[in-house]
Amino acid sequence: MTTAIAVTSPELVLAPPDRQTPGAVVLAPPAERTLDAAVTDTRHVLERHGFLIALYPASVPAAVKQRLHTVRSVLESDRIALVESELPPLALAVLVRQLRQLSTTDLGPGVLGAAVRLLAHYIHAGAVLGSVARLDRVPVSLTTHARSWVPGSQFAVVTAPEPQLVRLGSGAKALKGPDYVTRLTTAAGHLGSTWPGTTLAAQWQVTGVEQAALPGDSPRWWGTGKLVEFAAAIPDISVLYQLITSVQRARCHWCGLELIGDRCVFCSAPLPPPDPDVGHRFGPQPARRAPTAYRPVLDPHEDTSPGMVIQHRGETPPGAAPDVVPYGPPHGSPYGPT
């Protein structure tokens, strides 16, 4: 069975990088589709693909979120995963495209759905804003807030993986960027700034710059329509595959799907505590390897295209797995609150 990737807006579906990348299922909002029609559409997707991972921004209206959960409840299906994301719109669209690419590999639906949180750590998302007066995504000082009223002021903001804010101009501080190979995607609103595709691209040493249409929700998300949104992400499918397969896997004790992390995204069951005797009974498990078509031939942080190679901070010993961001914060009891 394959895994379908769904979104709540067609603006979250970026152009595929190749002909092998499948499209995404667009789930119509309640105002455009009745509940019966939405249930029928989703049932057909499950019959065709087997599993469905629906990504939606945390900023969607409550009615959209309620519709998603209602459809899942009506179908009584553990084959539908609803994954909420705090990423800004353009960055979420980039993440959706990565999942669409990975859905063509041998990654199971449980692993693919749980990889959303992992891959989000490797996306640097931000924007150039003409005003930060209504920005509530990062801390804004009173001095910066006052400067946003000065005509012509522009600010560079990064919200993920960590918040940053600088005022652009002579002597502006450089934004901390990725220390691995990325490609930059930009989307312009009502602001004629070329800073992301020129200055920022040079600072972050990206392998290329891609222009996309600005998602309709971006002005509301950033608090202004005078913006140029950007997102830097790993473009190589083999590197993404290796990042995911380097994380230890487990099997969900409720629905049986293989997963990474501490909770199944399909049935929401937490991962049981590890059995201390498993290692003694079964011994070390063999390492998983990527399919031939996606197996990296270089160091995972080297660019496979001609041009500049960006070395990752710190050398990885030969044969060792690459550094991976810890998968989310630790939980208390693995069974939730008592």
Residue pairs with C-beta under 8 A, 6 or more apart in sequence:
1 49
1 50
1 51
1 109
2 49
2 50
2 51
2 103
3 49
3 50
3 51
3 52
3 53
3 103
3 108
3 109
3 112
3 113
4 22
4 24
4 25
4 45
4 48
4 49
4 51
4 52
4 53
4 103
5 22
5 24
5 25
5 53
5 55
5 96
5 99
5 100
5 103
6 24
6 25
6 26
6 27
6 45
6 52
6 53
6 54
6 55
7 13
7 24
7 25
7 26
7 27
7 54
7 55
7 56
7 96
8 26
8 27
8 29
8 54
8 55
8 56
8 57
8 60
8 64
8 68
9 26
9 215
9 216
9 217
10 26
11 89
11 93
11 213
11 215
11 216
11 217
12 24
12 55
12 89
12 92
12 93
12 96
12 215
13 23
13 24
13 26
13 93
13 96
13 97
14 93
14 94
14 96
14 97
14 185
14 212
15 212
16 22
16 23
16 97
16 100
16 101
17 97
17 101
17 235
20 104
21 97
21 100
21 101
21 104
22 100
22 103
22 104
23 100
24 96
24 100
25 45
25 52
25 54
27 38
27 41
27 42
27 54
27 67
27 68
28 38
28 41
29 61
29 63
29 64
29 67
30 38
30 63
30 64
30 67
31 63
33 41
35 67
35 70
35 71
35 74
38 67
38 71
39 71
39 74
39 75
42 52
42 71
42 75
42 80
43 75
45 52
46 52
46 75
46 77
46 79
46 80
50 79
50 109
51 79
51 80
51 81
51 109
51 266
52 79
52 80
52 81
53 81
53 83
53 99
53 109
53 112
53 113
53 116
53 265
54 68
54 80
54 81
54 82
54 83
55 83
55 84
55 85
55 92
55 95
55 96
55 99
55 116
56 64
56 65
56 68
56 82
56 83
56 84
56 85
57 84
57 85
57 86
57 87
57 89
57 92
57 217
57 221
58 84
58 85
58 86
59 217
59 220
59 221
65 84
68 82
69 82
71 80
72 80
72 82
78 255
78 266
78 267
79 109
79 266
80 266
81 109
81 113
81 265
81 266
83 113
83 116
83 265
85 92
85 95
85 116
85 120
86 160
87 95
87 120
87 123
87 125
87 159
87 160
88 125
88 126
88 127
88 137
88 159
88 160
88 218
88 221
88 222
88 229
88 231
89 215
89 217
89 218
89 221
89 229
90 125
90 185
90 187
90 212
90 214
90 215
90 218
90 229
90 230
90 231
91 123
91 125
91 160
91 231
91 233
93 212
93 215
93 231
94 123
94 185
94 231
94 233
95 116
95 119
95 120
95 123
95 233
98 119
98 233
98 234
98 240
99 112
99 115
99 116
99 119
101 237
101 240
102 112
102 115
102 237
102 240
102 241
102 244
103 112
105 237
105 241
105 290
105 291
105 294
106 291
107 115
107 241
107 244
107 245
108 257
108 258
109 257
109 266
110 252
110 255
110 257
110 258
110 259
110 264
110 265
110 266
111 244
111 249
111 258
111 259
111 260
113 259
113 265
113 266
114 259
114 260
114 261
114 263
114 264
114 265
114 327
115 244
115 260
116 265
117 261
117 327
117 328
118 243
118 244
118 247
118 260
118 261
118 324
118 325
118 327
119 240
119 243
119 244
120 160
120 161
121 161
121 325
122 161
122 178
122 180
122 233
122 234
122 243
122 325
123 160
123 161
123 231
123 232
123 233
124 158
124 160
124 161
124 177
124 178
124 182
124 204
124 231
124 232
124 233
125 158
125 159
125 160
125 230
125 231
126 156
126 157
126 158
126 159
126 160
126 164
126 175
126 229
126 230
126 231
127 156
127 157
127 218
127 222
127 227
127 228
127 229
127 230
128 154
128 155
128 156
128 157
128 168
128 191
128 193
128 195
128 196
128 227
128 228
128 230
129 135
129 154
129 155
129 156
129 157
129 191
129 222
129 223
129 224
129 226
129 227
130 153
130 154
130 155
130 191
130 224
130 226
130 227
131 148
131 149
131 153
131 155
131 223
131 224
131 226
132 140
132 144
132 145
132 148
132 155
132 157
132 165
132 223
133 145
133 148
133 149
133 223
133 224
134 223
134 224
135 157
135 222
135 223
135 224
136 223
137 157
137 159
137 163
137 221
137 222
137 223
138 157
138 158
138 159
138 163
138 164
138 165
139 163
139 165
140 165
144 155
144 165
144 167
147 153
147 167
148 155
153 167
154 167
154 168
154 169
154 191
154 193
154 195
155 165
155 166
155 167
155 168
156 164
156 165
156 166
156 168
156 172
156 175
156 195
156 200
157 163
157 164
157 165
157 222
158 164
158 165
158 175
158 176
161 325
162 176
164 175
164 176
166 172
166 173
166 174
166 175
168 195
174 203
175 200
175 203
175 204
177 200
177 203
177 204
177 232
178 204
178 232
179 310
179 311
179 312
179 313
180 234
180 301
180 310
180 312
181 207
181 234
181 235
181 236
181 239
181 301
181 302
181 303
181 309
181 310
182 204
182 206
182 207
182 232
182 233
182 234
182 235
183 206
183 207
183 208
183 209
183 210
183 232
183 233
183 234
183 235
184 196
184 197
184 200
184 201
184 204
184 206
184 208
184 209
184 210
184 230
184 231
184 232
185 209
185 210
185 211
185 212
185 230
185 231
185 232
185 233
186 196
186 197
186 209
186 210
186 211
186 212
186 228
186 229
186 230
187 211
187 212
187 213
187 214
187 215
187 218
187 228
187 229
187 230
188 211
188 214
188 228
188 229
189 214
189 218
189 219
189 225
189 226
189 227
189 228
189 229
190 225
190 226
190 227
191 226
191 227
191 228
193 228
195 228
196 209
196 228
196 230
197 209
197 211
200 230
201 209
204 232
205 308
205 310
206 232
207 235
207 303
207 305
207 307
207 308
208 235
214 227
214 229
215 229
218 227
218 229
219 225
219 227
222 229
234 240
234 243
236 296
236 303
236 304
237 294
238 290
238 294
238 295
238 296
238 300
238 304
239 296
239 300
239 301
241 290
241 294
241 296
242 290
242 296
242 300
242 321
242 322
243 300
243 322
243 324
244 260
245 288
245 289
245 290
246 321
246 322
246 324
247 260
247 261
247 324
247 327
248 260
249 258
249 259
249 260
249 288
250 258
250 259
250 260
250 271
251 257
251 258
251 259
252 258
252 259
252 264
252 266
252 267
252 269
252 271
253 269
253 272
254 264
254 267
254 269
255 264
255 266
255 267
255 269
257 264
257 266
257 267
259 265
259 271
260 327
261 271
261 327
261 328
262 270
262 271
262 327
262 328
262 330
262 331
262 334
263 269
263 270
263 271
264 271
270 331
270 334
270 335
270 336
271 334
272 334
273 334
289 295
290 296
296 304
297 304
298 304
299 312
299 316
300 322
301 310
301 311
301 312
301 322
302 309
302 310
302 311
303 309
303 310
312 322
312 323
314 323
316 322
316 323
